[in-house]
């Protein structure tokens, strides 16, 4: 059964529908996803600008984005992160449901929150490193996820004036 499910997911992922889509410029990204970033940022105590910065880094705002290692959606949700979310919330989302912007932002925001609880910190660089490289890798490598985290933090700083102008 697992083989069949993996085969079907692979076939759907490789279809033109999912491989399509386009990246958004910063203004389009903010205008499109800001309400969801606020909704789930407030729910999970994650700054909405940080959520938007992760979206920019992970998918460029393309909700159809599928990574080479099976990451899905705006925030490039992995199967282990989704499993943690489903277990932690009692929901039953599938990887394909991560192509829904709202569900993907919900899961990505929850995962950032979950990492902040696990790490016992509000050190966004460390949390972002764990989001990107995995919590196990950041404890064994000083470099794992560092470039990613720094890029997201730069995007977040870039977005701050745009968010305060209300575009």
DSSP file (Angstrom, degrees, kcal/mol; ACC not computed):
  #  RESIDUE AA STRUCTURE BP1 BP2  ACC     N-H-->O    O-->H-N    N-H-->O    O-->H-N    TCO  KAPPA ALPHA  PHI   PSI    X-CA   Y-CA   Z-CA
    1    1 A X     >        0   0    0      0, 0.0     4,-2.3     0, 0.0     5,-0.2   0.000 360.0 360.0 360.0 -41.9    0.0    0.0    0.0
    2    2 A X  H  >  +     0   0    0      1,-0.2     4,-2.8     2,-0.2     5,-0.2   0.904 360.0  53.7 -59.8 -41.4    2.8    2.4    0.8
    3    3 A X  H  > S+     0   0    0      1,-0.2     4,-2.5     2,-0.2    -1,-0.2   0.917 108.7  49.1 -58.7 -44.3    4.4    1.8   -2.6
    4    4 A X  H  > S+     0   0    0      2,-0.2     4,-2.7     1,-0.2    -2,-0.2   0.919 112.0  47.7 -63.8 -44.4    1.1    2.7   -4.3
    5    5 A X  H  X S+     0   0    0     -4,-2.3     4,-2.7     2,-0.2     5,-0.2   0.938 113.1  48.1 -62.3 -46.7    0.7    5.9   -2.3
    6    6 A X  H  X S+     0   0    0     -4,-2.8     4,-2.4     1,-0.2    -2,-0.2   0.895 112.1  50.6 -60.4 -40.3    4.3    6.9   -3.0
    7    7 A X  H  X S+     0   0    0     -4,-2.5     4,-2.4    -5,-0.2    -2,-0.2   0.931 111.7  46.9 -62.7 -46.7    3.7    6.2   -6.7
    8    8 A X  H  X S+     0   0    0     -4,-2.7     4,-2.4     2,-0.2    -2,-0.2   0.909 112.4  49.3 -64.3 -42.5    0.6    8.3   -6.8
    9    9 A X  H  X S+     0   0    0     -4,-2.7     4,-2.8     1,-0.2    -1,-0.2   0.923 111.3  50.4 -61.2 -43.6    2.1   11.2   -5.0
   10   10 A X  H  X S+     0   0    0     -4,-2.4     4,-2.0    -5,-0.2    -2,-0.2   0.905 110.4  49.4 -61.1 -42.6    5.1   11.0   -7.4
   11   11 A X  H  < S+     0   0    0     -4,-2.4     4,-0.3     2,-0.2    -1,-0.2   0.908 113.7  45.6 -64.3 -42.0    2.8   11.0  -10.4
   12   12 A X  H >< S+     0   0    0     -4,-2.4     3,-1.3     1,-0.2     6,-0.5   0.919 111.4  52.3 -67.9 -43.2    0.8   14.0   -9.1
   13   13 A X  H 3< S+     0   0    0     -4,-2.8    -1,-0.2     1,-0.3    -2,-0.2   0.876 109.2  49.9 -60.4 -38.6    4.0   15.9   -8.1
   14   14 A X  T 3< S+     0   0    0     -4,-2.0    -1,-0.3    -5,-0.2    -2,-0.2   0.480  89.1 107.6 -82.8  -1.1    5.4   15.5  -11.6
   15   15 A X  S <> S-     0   0    0     -3,-1.3     4,-2.0    -4,-0.3     3,-0.3  -0.338  83.9-113.6 -71.7 160.0    2.3   16.7  -13.3
   16   16 A X  H  > S+     0   0    0      1,-0.2     4,-1.2     2,-0.2    -1,-0.1   0.826 110.7  66.1 -63.8 -32.3    2.3   20.1  -14.9
   17   17 A X  H  4 S+     0   0    0      1,-0.2     3,-0.3     2,-0.2    -1,-0.2   0.937 110.0  33.6 -57.2 -48.6   -0.2   21.5  -12.4
   18   18 A X  H  4 S+     0   0    0     -6,-0.5    -1,-0.2    -3,-0.3    -2,-0.2   0.885 116.6  53.4 -78.9 -37.8    2.1   21.2   -9.5
   19   19 A X  H  < S+     0   0    0     -4,-2.0    -1,-0.2    -6,-0.1    -2,-0.2   0.628 101.6  78.7 -72.2 -10.8    5.3   21.9  -11.3
   20   20 A X     <  +     0   0    0     -4,-1.2    44,-0.1    -3,-0.3    -3,-0.1   0.163  55.1  88.1 -78.0-159.2    3.7   25.2  -12.6
   21   21 A X        -     0   0    0     42,-0.1     2,-0.3    44,-0.0    41,-0.1  -0.179  60.0-113.7  92.3 171.7    3.3   28.4  -10.8
   22   22 A X        -     0   0    0     39,-0.1    41,-0.2    -2,-0.1     2,-0.2  -0.966  20.4-103.8-144.1 159.0    5.5   31.4  -10.4
   23   23 A X        -     0   0    0     -2,-0.3     2,-0.3    39,-0.1    38,-0.2  -0.525  37.1-134.2 -79.1 152.2    7.5   33.2   -7.8
   24   24 A X        -     0   0    0     36,-3.6    38,-0.1    -2,-0.2     2,-0.1  -0.781  12.9-117.0-107.1 150.2    6.1   36.5   -6.5
   25   25 A X     >  -     0   0    0     -2,-0.3     4,-2.8     1,-0.1     5,-0.2  -0.341  43.5 -95.0 -74.4 171.2    7.8   39.8   -6.0
   26   26 A X  H  > S+     0   0    0      1,-0.2     4,-2.6     2,-0.2     5,-0.2   0.888 124.6  48.6 -58.7 -43.5    7.9   41.1   -2.4
   27   27 A X  H  > S+     0   0    0      2,-0.2     4,-2.7     1,-0.2    -1,-0.2   0.924 113.8  46.4 -64.2 -44.5    4.8   43.3   -2.7
   28   28 A X  H  > S+     0   0    0      2,-0.2     4,-2.4     1,-0.2     5,-0.2   0.914 112.2  51.4 -62.2 -43.0    2.8   40.5   -4.3
   29   29 A X  H  X S+     0   0    0     -4,-2.8     4,-2.5     2,-0.2     5,-0.3   0.933 113.6  43.5 -60.8 -47.2    4.0   38.0   -1.7
   30   30 A X  H  X S+     0   0    0     -4,-2.6     4,-2.2    -5,-0.2     5,-0.2   0.939 115.0  48.5 -64.9 -47.4    3.0   40.3    1.2
   31   31 A X  H  < S+     0   0    0     -4,-2.7     4,-0.3    -5,-0.2    -1,-0.2   0.862 117.5  42.7 -61.4 -35.6   -0.3   41.3   -0.3
   32   32 A X  H  < S+     0   0    0     -4,-2.4     4,-0.2    -5,-0.2    -2,-0.2   0.910 128.2  22.4 -77.9 -43.9   -1.2   37.6   -1.0
   33   33 A X  H  X S+     0   0    0     -4,-2.5     4,-2.4    -5,-0.2     5,-0.2   0.479  91.4  95.6-110.9  -3.2   -0.1   35.9    2.2
   34   34 A X  H  X S+     0   0    0     -4,-2.2     4,-2.6    -5,-0.3     5,-0.2   0.913  84.4  53.4 -57.9 -45.5    0.0   38.6    4.9
   35   35 A X  H  > S+     0   0    0     -4,-0.3     4,-2.3    -5,-0.2    -1,-0.2   0.901 113.3  43.5 -58.6 -39.2   -3.6   37.8    6.2
   36   36 A X  H  > S+     0   0    0     -4,-0.2     4,-2.6     2,-0.2     5,-0.4   0.867 111.5  53.9 -72.2 -35.9   -2.7   34.1    6.7
   37   37 A X  H  X S+     0   0    0     -4,-2.4     4,-2.0     2,-0.2    -2,-0.2   0.896 111.8  45.5 -64.5 -38.9    0.7   35.0    8.2
   38   38 A X  H  X S+     0   0    0     -4,-2.6     4,-2.7    -5,-0.2     5,-0.3   0.935 112.2  52.0 -67.2 -46.4   -1.0   37.2   10.8
   39   39 A X  H  X S+     0   0    0     -4,-2.3     4,-1.6    -5,-0.2    -2,-0.2   0.942 120.8  31.0 -56.2 -52.4   -3.7   34.6   11.5
   40   40 A X  H  X S+     0   0    0     -4,-2.6     4,-2.2     2,-0.2    -1,-0.2   0.774 116.0  58.6 -83.9 -25.4   -1.2   31.7   12.2
   41   41 A X  H  X>S+     0   0    0     -4,-2.0     5,-2.2    -5,-0.4     4,-0.8   0.926 109.9  44.7 -63.8 -44.1    1.5   34.0   13.5
   42   42 A X  H  <5S+     0   0    0     -4,-2.7     3,-0.5     3,-0.2    -2,-0.2   0.908 112.9  51.8 -64.4 -41.9   -0.9   35.2   16.2
   43   43 A X  H  <5S+     0   0    0     -4,-1.6    -2,-0.2    -5,-0.3    -1,-0.2   0.887 123.3  27.7 -62.3 -40.3   -2.1   31.6   16.9
   44   44 A X  H  <5S-     0   0    0     -4,-2.2    -1,-0.2     2,-0.2    -2,-0.2   0.250 107.8-113.4-110.6  11.9    1.4   30.3   17.4
   45   45 A X  T  <5 +     0   0    0     -4,-0.8     2,-0.4    -3,-0.5    -3,-0.2   0.898  69.5 137.6  58.4  44.7    3.3   33.4   18.6
   46   46 A X      < -     0   0    0     -5,-2.2    -1,-0.2    -6,-0.2    -2,-0.2  -0.980  62.3-106.6-118.4 130.8    5.4   33.7   15.5
   47   47 A X    >>  -     0   0    0     -2,-0.4     4,-1.8     1,-0.2     3,-0.6  -0.335  22.2-136.8 -58.4 131.7    6.0   37.1   14.0
   48   48 A X  H 3> S+     0   0    0      1,-0.3     4,-2.3     2,-0.2     5,-0.2   0.855 103.9  56.7 -60.9 -35.2    4.1   37.4   10.7
   49   49 A X  H 3> S+     0   0    0      1,-0.2     4,-2.0     2,-0.2    -1,-0.3   0.853 105.0  52.1 -64.4 -33.8    7.0   39.1    9.0
   50   50 A X  H <> S+     0   0    0     -3,-0.6     4,-2.3     2,-0.2    -2,-0.2   0.902 107.8  51.3 -68.0 -41.0    9.2   36.0    9.8
   51   51 A X  H  X S+     0   0    0     -4,-1.8     4,-2.3     1,-0.2    -2,-0.2   0.932 110.9  48.4 -60.6 -45.6    6.6   33.7    8.3
   52   52 A X  H  X S+     0   0    0     -4,-2.3     4,-2.5     1,-0.2    -1,-0.2   0.877 109.5  53.1 -62.7 -37.2    6.6   35.8    5.2
   53   53 A X  H  X S+     0   0    0     -4,-2.0     4,-2.3     2,-0.2    -1,-0.2   0.883 108.1  50.1 -66.1 -38.1   10.4   35.7    5.1
   54   54 A X  H  X S+     0   0    0     -4,-2.3     4,-3.1     2,-0.2     5,-0.3   0.919 110.2  50.8 -64.7 -42.4   10.4   31.9    5.3
   55   55 A X  H  X>S+     0   0    0     -4,-2.3     4,-2.6     1,-0.2     5,-1.3   0.929 110.1  50.0 -59.1 -45.1    7.9   31.8    2.5
   56   56 A X  H  X5S+     0   0    0     -4,-2.5     4,-0.6     4,-0.2    -2,-0.2   0.928 116.1  41.5 -59.3 -46.0   10.1   34.0    0.4
   57   57 A X  H  <5S+     0   0    0     -4,-2.3    -2,-0.2     1,-0.2    -1,-0.2   0.909 120.1  42.2 -68.7 -43.1   13.2   31.9    1.1
   58   58 A X  H  <5S-     0   0    0     -4,-3.1    -2,-0.2    -5,-0.2    -3,-0.2   0.897 139.2  -6.1 -75.9 -41.8   11.5   28.5    0.7
   59   59 A X  H ><5S-     0   0    0     -4,-2.6     3,-1.4    15,-0.3    -3,-0.2   0.469  79.5-120.3-136.4  -6.4    9.3   29.0   -2.4
   60   60 A X  T 3<<S-     0   0    0     -5,-1.3   -36,-3.6    -4,-0.6    -4,-0.2   0.705  80.7 -58.3  66.3  17.4    9.4   32.6   -3.5
   61   61 A X  T 3  S+     0   0    0     -6,-0.9     2,-0.9    13,-0.3    -1,-0.2   0.509 100.3 139.0  88.4   4.9    5.6   32.7   -2.9
   62   62 A X    X   -     0   0    0     -3,-1.4     3,-1.8    -7,-0.2    -1,-0.3  -0.746  36.8-165.6 -85.3 106.3    4.9   29.9   -5.3
   63   63 A X  T 3  S+     0   0    0     -2,-0.9    11,-0.2     1,-0.3    -1,-0.2   0.662  86.3  59.6 -68.6 -14.2    2.3   27.7   -3.6
   64   64 A X  T 3  S+     0   0    0    -42,-0.1    -1,-0.3     9,-0.1    35,-0.1   0.368  76.5 135.9 -91.4   4.8    2.9   24.9   -6.1
   65   65 A X    <   -     0   0    0     -3,-1.8     8,-2.1     7,-0.1     2,-0.4  -0.271  30.3-176.5 -61.5 133.6    6.6   24.6   -5.1
   66   66 A X  B     -A   72   0A   0      6,-0.2     6,-0.2   -47,-0.1     2,-0.1  -0.984  16.9-140.3-131.5 120.8    7.8   21.1   -4.7
   67   67 A X    >   -     0   0    0      4,-2.7     3,-1.7    -2,-0.4    -8,-0.0  -0.303  24.7-109.3 -78.2 163.2   11.4   20.6   -3.5
   68   68 A X  T 3  S+     0   0    0      1,-0.3    -1,-0.1     2,-0.1    -2,-0.0   0.680 118.4  50.9 -65.6 -18.8   13.8   17.9   -4.8
   69   69 A X  T 3  S-     0   0    0      2,-0.0    -1,-0.3     0, 0.0    -2,-0.0   0.164 130.4 -88.1-106.3  18.2   13.6   16.0   -1.5
   70   70 A X  S <  S+     0   0    0     -3,-1.7     2,-0.3     1,-0.3    -2,-0.1   0.753  73.9 152.9  86.7  24.9    9.8   16.0   -1.4
   71   71 A X        -     0   0    0      7,-0.1    -4,-2.7     8,-0.0     2,-0.4  -0.702  29.5-150.7 -86.5 141.3    9.2   19.3    0.4
   72   72 A X  B   > -AB  66  77A   0      5,-2.1     5,-2.8    -2,-0.3     3,-0.3  -0.896  32.7 -13.0-123.1 143.3    5.8   20.8   -0.4
   73   73 A X  T > 5S-     0   0    0     -8,-2.1     3,-1.5    -2,-0.4    26,-0.2  -0.035  98.0 -31.3  81.9-171.0    4.2   24.2   -0.7
   74   74 A X  T 3 5S+     0   0    0     24,-0.5   -15,-0.3     1,-0.3   -13,-0.3   0.838 140.9  33.7 -55.0 -40.4    4.9   27.7    0.3
   75   75 A X  T 3 5S-     0   0    0     -3,-0.3    -1,-0.3    23,-0.2    -2,-0.2   0.213 108.5-120.2-106.4  13.7    7.0   26.8    3.4
   76   76 A X  T < 5 -     0   0    0     -3,-1.5     2,-0.2     1,-0.2    -3,-0.2   0.930  35.9-158.2  48.1  62.4    8.4   23.6    1.9
   77   77 A X  B   < -B   72   0A   0     -5,-2.8    -5,-2.1    21,-0.1     2,-0.2  -0.511   1.2-145.8 -74.4 132.9    6.9   21.2    4.5
   78   78 A X     >  -     0   0    0     -2,-0.2     4,-2.4    -7,-0.2     5,-0.2  -0.556  24.2-110.3 -94.5 162.7    8.7   17.9    4.9
   79   79 A X  H  > S+     0   0    0      1,-0.2     4,-2.6     2,-0.2     5,-0.2   0.916 117.9  50.6 -59.8 -45.4    7.0   14.6    5.8
   80   80 A X  H  > S+     0   0    0      1,-0.2     4,-2.3     2,-0.2    -1,-0.2   0.908 111.2  48.5 -61.8 -39.3    8.6   14.4    9.3
   81   81 A X  H  > S+     0   0    0      2,-0.2     4,-2.3     1,-0.2    -1,-0.2   0.910 112.7  48.4 -65.2 -40.5    7.5   18.0   10.1
   82   82 A X  H  X S+     0   0    0     -4,-2.4     4,-3.0     2,-0.2     5,-0.2   0.888 109.4  52.5 -66.7 -38.9    3.9   17.2    8.9
   83   83 A X  H  X S+     0   0    0     -4,-2.6     4,-2.4     2,-0.2     5,-0.2   0.924 109.8  48.9 -61.3 -44.1    3.9   14.0   10.9
   84   84 A X  H  X S+     0   0    0     -4,-2.3     4,-2.9     2,-0.2    -2,-0.2   0.919 112.5  48.8 -60.0 -44.2    4.9   16.0   14.0
   85   85 A X  H  X S+     0   0    0     -4,-2.3     4,-2.2     2,-0.2     6,-0.4   0.949 111.3  48.2 -61.4 -50.2    2.2   18.6   13.3
   86   86 A X  H  X S+     0   0    0     -4,-3.0     4,-1.8     1,-0.2     5,-0.3   0.908 116.1  44.5 -58.9 -42.5   -0.5   15.9   12.8
   87   87 A X  H  < S+     0   0    0     -4,-2.4    -1,-0.2    -5,-0.2    -2,-0.2   0.913 115.8  47.0 -66.5 -43.5    0.5   14.2   16.0
   88   88 A X  H  < S+     0   0    0     -4,-2.9    -2,-0.2    -5,-0.2    -1,-0.2   0.748 124.8  29.3 -73.1 -24.4    0.8   17.4   18.0
   89   89 A X  H  < S-     0   0    0     -4,-2.2    -1,-0.2    -5,-0.2    -2,-0.2   0.565  99.2-121.7-112.6 -12.8   -2.5   18.9   16.8
   90   90 A X     <  +     0   0    0     -4,-1.8    -3,-0.2    -5,-0.3    -4,-0.1   0.577  69.8 130.1  79.1   8.3   -4.7   15.8   16.2
   91   91 A X        -     0   0    0     -6,-0.4    -1,-0.3    -5,-0.3    -2,-0.1  -0.375  53.5-143.4 -87.6 173.4   -5.2   16.8   12.5
   92   92 A X        +     0   0    0     -2,-0.1     2,-0.2    -3,-0.1    -9,-0.1  -0.407  32.0 162.7-137.6  58.8   -4.6   14.5    9.6
   93   93 A X        -     0   0    0    -11,-0.2     2,-0.2    10,-0.1    -7,-0.1  -0.501  26.5-141.3 -78.7 148.8   -3.2   16.6    6.7
   94   94 A X        -     0   0    0     -2,-0.2     4,-0.4     1,-0.1     3,-0.3  -0.618  25.9-108.5-100.7 166.1   -1.4   15.0    3.8
   95   95 A X  S >  S+     0   0    0      1,-0.2     3,-1.7    -2,-0.2     4,-0.1   0.904 120.4  56.0 -60.4 -39.9    1.7   16.2    2.0
   96   96 A X  G >  S+     0   0    0      1,-0.3     3,-1.8     2,-0.2    -1,-0.2   0.820  96.1  64.5 -63.7 -28.8   -0.5   17.1   -1.0
   97   97 A X  G >  S+     0   0    0     -3,-0.3     3,-1.8     1,-0.3    -1,-0.3   0.666  83.1  78.3 -68.4 -12.7   -2.6   19.3    1.2
   98   98 A X  G <  S+     0   0    0     -3,-1.7   -24,-0.5    -4,-0.4    -1,-0.3   0.575  76.6  74.1 -71.3  -6.7    0.5   21.4    1.7
   99   99 A X  G <  S+     0   0    0     -3,-1.8     2,-0.6   -26,-0.2    -1,-0.3   0.541  76.6  90.4 -80.2  -7.0   -0.3   22.9   -1.7
  100  100 A X  S <> S-     0   0    0     -3,-1.8     4,-2.6     1,-0.2     5,-0.3  -0.813  78.3-144.2 -83.5 119.9   -3.1   24.8    0.0
  101  101 A X  H  > S+     0   0    0     -2,-0.6     4,-2.5     1,-0.2     5,-0.2   0.899  96.6  49.8 -53.5 -42.7   -1.5   28.1    1.1
  102  102 A X  H  > S+     0   0    0      1,-0.2     4,-2.3     2,-0.2    -1,-0.2   0.943 113.2  44.0 -65.4 -46.4   -3.6   28.2    4.3
  103  103 A X  H  > S+     0   0    0     -6,-0.2     4,-2.6     1,-0.2    -1,-0.2   0.900 114.4  50.4 -65.3 -39.0   -2.7   24.7    5.4
  104  104 A X  H  X S+     0   0    0     -4,-2.6     4,-3.0    -7,-0.3     5,-0.2   0.918 111.8  46.5 -65.9 -43.2    0.9   25.1    4.5
  105  105 A X  H  X S+     0   0    0     -4,-2.5     4,-2.3    -5,-0.3     5,-0.2   0.879 111.8  53.0 -67.0 -36.3    1.2   28.3    6.5
  106  106 A X  H  X S+     0   0    0     -4,-2.3     4,-2.3    -5,-0.2    -2,-0.2   0.954 114.0  41.3 -60.3 -49.8   -0.6   26.7    9.4
  107  107 A X  H  X S+     0   0    0     -4,-2.6     4,-2.7     2,-0.2    -2,-0.2   0.927 115.6  49.4 -66.8 -45.5    1.8   23.8    9.5
  108  108 A X  H  X S+     0   0    0     -4,-3.0     4,-2.1     2,-0.2    -1,-0.2   0.892 112.8  47.5 -61.8 -39.9    4.9   25.9    8.9
  109  109 A X  H  X S+     0   0    0     -4,-2.3     4,-2.2    -5,-0.2    -1,-0.2   0.917 112.5  49.0 -67.0 -43.8    4.0   28.4   11.6
  110  110 A X  H  X S+     0   0    0     -4,-2.3     4,-3.2    -5,-0.2    -2,-0.2   0.907 110.1  52.3 -60.5 -40.8    3.2   25.5   14.0
  111  111 A X  H  X S+     0   0    0     -4,-2.7     4,-2.6     2,-0.2    -2,-0.2   0.897 108.2  49.6 -66.6 -39.6    6.5   23.9   13.2
  112  112 A X  H  X S+     0   0    0     -4,-2.1     4,-2.1     2,-0.2    -1,-0.2   0.920 113.9  47.2 -61.5 -42.7    8.4   27.2   13.9
  113  113 A X  H  X S+     0   0    0     -4,-2.2     4,-2.1     2,-0.2    -2,-0.2   0.933 110.8  51.5 -61.8 -47.0    6.5   27.4   17.2
  114  114 A X  H  X S+     0   0    0     -4,-3.2     4,-2.6     1,-0.2    -2,-0.2   0.904 110.2  48.9 -58.4 -44.5    7.3   23.7   18.0
  115  115 A X  H  X S+     0   0    0     -4,-2.6     4,-2.7     1,-0.2    -1,-0.2   0.888 108.2  53.8 -64.1 -38.9   11.0   24.3   17.4
  116  116 A X  H  X>S+     0   0    0     -4,-2.1     5,-1.4     1,-0.2     4,-0.8   0.882 111.5  45.7 -64.9 -35.7   11.0   27.3   19.6
  117  117 A X  H  <5S+     0   0    0     -4,-2.1     3,-0.3     2,-0.2    -2,-0.2   0.925 113.6  49.0 -69.4 -45.1    9.5   25.3   22.4
  118  118 A X  H  <5S+     0   0    0     -4,-2.6    -2,-0.2     1,-0.2    -1,-0.2   0.881 116.9  41.5 -62.3 -38.7   11.9   22.4   21.9
  119  119 A X  H  <5S-     0   0    0     -4,-2.7    -1,-0.2    -5,-0.2    -2,-0.2   0.600  99.7-138.4 -86.1 -11.3   14.9   24.7   21.8
  120  120 A X  T  <5 +     0   0    0     -4,-0.8     2,-0.3    -3,-0.3    -3,-0.2   0.844  65.1 106.6  60.4  34.4   13.6   26.7   24.7
  121  121 A X      < -     0   0    0     -5,-1.4    -1,-0.2    -6,-0.2    -2,-0.2  -0.896  68.0-148.9-140.2 163.1   14.7   29.9   23.0
  122  122 A X        +     0   0    0     -2,-0.3     2,-1.3    -3,-0.1     3,-0.1  -0.049  59.3 129.4-116.6  25.9   13.6   32.9   21.1
  123  123 A X     >  -     0   0    0      1,-0.2     4,-2.3    -7,-0.1     3,-0.3  -0.699  42.0-167.7 -80.9  96.0   16.8   32.9   19.2
  124  124 A X  H  > S+     0   0    0     -2,-1.3     4,-2.8     1,-0.2     5,-0.2   0.831  82.2  57.5 -61.9 -33.2   15.3   33.1   15.7
  125  125 A X  H  > S+     0   0    0      2,-0.2     4,-2.2     1,-0.2    -1,-0.2   0.942 109.9  44.1 -62.0 -45.2   18.6   32.2   14.0
  126  126 A X  H  > S+     0   0    0     -3,-0.3     4,-2.1     2,-0.2    -2,-0.2   0.907 114.2  49.8 -64.8 -42.3   18.8   29.0   15.9
  127  127 A X  H  X S+     0   0    0     -4,-2.3     4,-2.2     1,-0.2    -2,-0.2   0.916 112.1  47.9 -63.3 -43.4   15.1   28.2   15.3
  128  128 A X  H  X S+     0   0    0     -4,-2.8     4,-2.1     2,-0.2     5,-0.2   0.866 108.2  54.8 -66.9 -36.0   15.5   28.9   11.5
  129  129 A X  H  X S+     0   0    0     -4,-2.2     4,-3.1    -5,-0.2     5,-0.5   0.921 110.7  46.1 -60.9 -42.4   18.6   26.7   11.4
  130  130 A X  H  X S+     0   0    0     -4,-2.1     4,-1.6     2,-0.2    -2,-0.2   0.874 109.1  55.3 -68.0 -37.1   16.6   23.9   12.9
  131  131 A X  H  < S+     0   0    0     -4,-2.2    -1,-0.2    -5,-0.2    -2,-0.2   0.905 119.2  33.5 -59.6 -41.7   13.7   24.5   10.5
  132  132 A X  H  < S+     0   0    0     -4,-2.1    -2,-0.2    -5,-0.1    -3,-0.2   0.925 133.2  22.9 -82.0 -48.6   16.1   24.2    7.5
  133  133 A X  H  < S-     0   0    0     -4,-3.1     4,-0.2    -5,-0.2    -3,-0.2   0.630 110.5-102.1-100.3 -15.8   18.6   21.6    8.6
  134  134 A X     X  -     0   0    0     -4,-1.6     4,-1.5    -5,-0.5     3,-0.4   0.099  28.6 -95.3  98.7 142.5   16.8   19.6   11.3
  135  135 A X  H  > S+     0   0    0      1,-0.2     4,-0.8     2,-0.2    -1,-0.1   0.831 122.3  55.1 -63.6 -33.0   17.1   19.9   15.0
  136  136 A X  H  > S+     0   0    0      1,-0.2     4,-0.6     2,-0.2    -1,-0.2   0.862 106.1  51.2 -68.0 -36.0   19.6   17.0   15.1
  137  137 A X  H >> S+     0   0    0     -3,-0.4     4,-1.2    -4,-0.2     3,-0.6   0.829 103.5  56.7 -73.4 -31.4   21.9   18.5   12.6
  138  138 A X  H 3< S+     0   0    0     -4,-1.5    -1,-0.2     1,-0.2    -2,-0.2   0.777 103.8  54.7 -73.1 -21.9   22.2   21.9   14.4
  139  139 A X  H 3< S+     0   0    0     -4,-0.8    -1,-0.2    -3,-0.2    -2,-0.2   0.687 115.3  38.7 -81.4 -16.2   23.4   20.2   17.5
  140  140 A X  H << S+     0   0    0     -3,-0.6     2,-0.4    -4,-0.6    -2,-0.2   0.516 118.3  45.3-108.9  -7.7   26.2   18.4   15.7
  141  141 A X     <  -     0   0    0     -4,-1.2    -1,-0.2     1,-0.1     3,-0.1  -0.991  56.6-156.0-141.0 130.0   27.3   21.2   13.3
  142  142 A X  S    S+     0   0    0     -2,-0.4    -1,-0.1     1,-0.2    -4,-0.1   0.702  99.8  45.8 -72.2 -18.5   27.9   24.9   13.9
  143  143 A X  S >  S+     0   0    0      2,-0.1     3,-2.4     3,-0.1     4,-0.5   0.665  76.8 122.2 -98.9 -18.9   27.2   25.6   10.2
  144  144 A X  T 3  S-     0   0    0     -7,-0.3   -11,-0.2     1,-0.3   -12,-0.1  -0.220  93.6  -9.1 -56.3 122.2   24.1   23.6    9.5
  145  145 A X  T 3> S+     0   0    0    -13,-0.1     4,-2.7   -12,-0.1    -1,-0.3   0.482  97.6 123.2  74.1   3.1   21.3   25.9    8.3
  146  146 A X  H <> S+     0   0    0     -3,-2.4     4,-2.5     2,-0.2     5,-0.2   0.927  73.5  45.9 -66.5 -46.5   23.3   29.0    9.0
  147  147 A X  H  > S+     0   0    0     -4,-0.5     4,-2.1     2,-0.2    -1,-0.2   0.915 114.7  49.5 -61.8 -43.2   23.3   30.5    5.5
  148  148 A X  H  > S+     0   0    0      2,-0.2     4,-2.4     1,-0.2    -2,-0.2   0.953 111.3  48.6 -58.4 -51.9   19.6   29.7    5.2
  149  149 A X  H  X S+     0   0    0     -4,-2.7     4,-2.4     1,-0.2    -2,-0.2   0.900 110.8  50.3 -58.8 -43.5   18.8   31.4    8.6
  150  150 A X  H  X S+     0   0    0     -4,-2.5     4,-1.9     1,-0.2    -1,-0.2   0.889 109.6  51.3 -64.5 -38.9   20.8   34.5    7.7
  151  151 A X  H  X S+     0   0    0     -4,-2.1     4,-2.4     2,-0.2    -2,-0.2   0.925 110.8  48.2 -62.6 -44.6   18.9   34.8    4.4
  152  152 A X  H  X S+     0   0    0     -4,-2.4     4,-2.6     1,-0.2    -2,-0.2   0.912 110.4  51.5 -62.8 -42.3   15.5   34.6    6.1
  153  153 A X  H  X S+     0   0    0     -4,-2.4     4,-2.0     2,-0.2    -1,-0.2   0.863 109.2  50.5 -64.6 -35.0   16.5   37.1    8.7
  154  154 A X  H  X S+     0   0    0     -4,-1.9     4,-2.3     2,-0.2    -1,-0.2   0.926 110.6  49.1 -66.8 -44.8   17.6   39.5    6.0
  155  155 A X  H  X S+     0   0    0     -4,-2.4     4,-2.4     1,-0.2    -2,-0.2   0.921 109.1  53.6 -58.8 -43.1   14.3   39.1    4.2
  156  156 A X  H  X S+     0   0    0     -4,-2.6     4,-1.4     1,-0.2    -1,-0.2   0.923 109.6  47.0 -58.8 -45.6   12.5   39.7    7.4
  157  157 A X  H  X S+     0   0    0     -4,-2.0     4,-0.6     1,-0.2    -1,-0.2   0.892 111.5  52.0 -62.6 -39.5   14.3   43.0    7.9
  158  158 A X  H  X S+     0   0    0     -4,-2.3     4,-0.6     1,-0.2     3,-0.3   0.862 109.9  49.5 -64.3 -36.8   13.6   43.9    4.3
  159  159 A X  H  X S+     0   0    0     -4,-2.4     4,-2.6     1,-0.2     3,-0.3   0.760  89.7  82.1 -74.8 -25.4    9.9   43.2    4.8
  160  160 A X  H  X S+     0   0    0     -4,-1.4     4,-1.8     1,-0.3    -1,-0.2   0.886  93.7  43.8 -53.6 -48.0    9.5   45.3    8.0
  161  161 A X  H  X S+     0   0    0     -4,-0.6     4,-1.3    -3,-0.3    -1,-0.3   0.876 114.0  52.0 -66.2 -33.1    9.1   48.7    6.3
  162  162 A X  H  X>S+     0   0    0     -4,-0.6     5,-1.5    -3,-0.3     4,-0.6   0.891 109.5  49.5 -67.5 -38.1    6.7   47.2    3.8
  163  163 A X  H  <5S+     0   0    0     -4,-2.6     3,-0.4     1,-0.2    -1,-0.2   0.852 109.6  50.7 -69.7 -34.8    4.6   45.7    6.5
  164  164 A X  H  <5S+     0   0    0     -4,-1.8    -1,-0.2    -5,-0.3    -2,-0.2   0.752 106.0  55.6 -76.8 -22.4    4.4   49.0    8.4
  165  165 A X  H  <5S-     0   0    0     -4,-1.3    -1,-0.2    -5,-0.2    -2,-0.2   0.635 107.8-129.7 -81.1 -13.7    3.3   50.9    5.3
  166  166 A X  T  <5       0   0    0     -4,-0.6    -3,-0.2    -3,-0.4    -2,-0.1   0.852 360.0 360.0  72.9  35.4    0.4   48.5    4.9
  167  167 A X      <       0   0    0     -5,-1.5    -4,-0.1     0, 0.0  -136,-0.1   0.507 360.0 360.0 -75.5 360.0    1.0   47.5    1.3
